[in-house]
Amino acid sequence: GDAGGGAKGGAEKTDSKWSYEGDRLVKEVVERKGPKKNVKEIQLRIPTRRVGSIIGKGGVNIKIIEGRSRAQVKVFKAPADAAPTEDTLVTVKGSPESVDIACETINKVFEQAKAHRAAMKK
């Protein structure tokens, strides 16, 4: 489902930046400086209350995200004895394509969690 196609072959000097805004991850296409990296790692600050849905019950969602994207997703949870923080650091590491797919999959997980919460309220 590649809408619009586009020039493949690395001529375009763009990179995607992901950040958490509102209640989802937002992609921003920025001009890339320097050579294209085969592997990149992005850092996301995600509200701690939303991080549970990324991990899922027994880590099921994070396995789906990693399986689909082939990226490594790490959640840096605060130690149990530490004061809970508002945001939690989540890193996504892989090829630029993998990182994009992982972030898109995280958004799907957020949407499902939101739909689930809405259903619970009824």
Beta strands, then each sheet from edge to edge (+ up, - down):
strand 1: 14-21
strand 2: 24-31
strand 3: 40-47
strand 4: 72-76
strand 5: 87-94
sheet 1: 1+ 2-
sheet 2: 3+ 5- 4+
end
